[in-house]
Amino acid sequence: MEDPAKLFDLSGRTALITGSSQGIGFALAQGLAAAGATVILNGRDTSKLADAAGRLDSDAVHQLPFDATDHDAVKKAVNGFEESNGAIDILVNNAGMQHRAPLEDFPAADFERLLQTNIATVFHVGQAVARHMIKRGRGKIINIASVQTALARPSIAPYTATKGAVGNLTKGMATDWAKYGLQCNAIAPGYFDTPLNAALVSDPAFTEWLEKRTPAGRWGKVEELVGACIFLSSNASSFVNGHTLYVDGGITASL
């Protein structure tokens, strides 16, 4: 049996985290780096990436700017990194966005943008990275789902649809790729204090509702997602596949 103390050690592994210049993505990059991984920061804004790399407490960091909604750009960037720098052992599909509006008034263009950002990116980057992982017979893919993978709230029906799709795409990845030695799972955050939720965090009425609705009685802190990510990135999860791990303070467990 492997030494339990080493099960969570990510030394010698390289992790690509999409949308990692801020928020959850940056927190996960910090956590994986602290566990020993070399991290690859991704985003479209090169200046934000450079700033994030400067704030990351690690020398083992790369910057890989590409638009995760662009299939050809993703393939070119991933293939180029693998050729020049070596294997991507861990992929965290974190890129995402939110748009709030009543469903009857929801703009079609914003619906399409949600589909591309929240679902298509998981497919594009997942496929590009998995093709290399399959050849090696190993790899970890972690998709960032949401409490809305299981629940719905007013004004975010399209977002809810996209995160439901992420949960099922994760199952599909596991079904197709587990036989090649890949573990494909998802983390579903509850309500966390992030730039994506800034409008809700600043709303006292919503915060009051959330504190009453969540058994833990508070907003989540982004660093509280790190343990789940390290687990799913490490040897500790070698037989975990197609699972969505809710990190939500109990909100999906309670009426």
Secondary structure, DSSP 8 states (H G I E B T S, - for coil): ---GGGTT--TT-EEEETT-SSHHHHHHHHHHHHTT-EEEE--S-HHHHHHHHHHSS-S-EEE----TT-HHHHHHHHHHHHHHH----EEEE---------GGG--HHHHHHHIIIIIIHHHHHHHHHHHHHHHHT-EEEEEE--GGGT---TT-HHHHHHHHHHHHHHHHHHHHHGGGTEEEEEEEE-SB-SGGGHHHHT-HHHHHHHHHHSTT-S-B-GGGGHHHHHHHHSGGGTT--S-EEEESTTGGG--
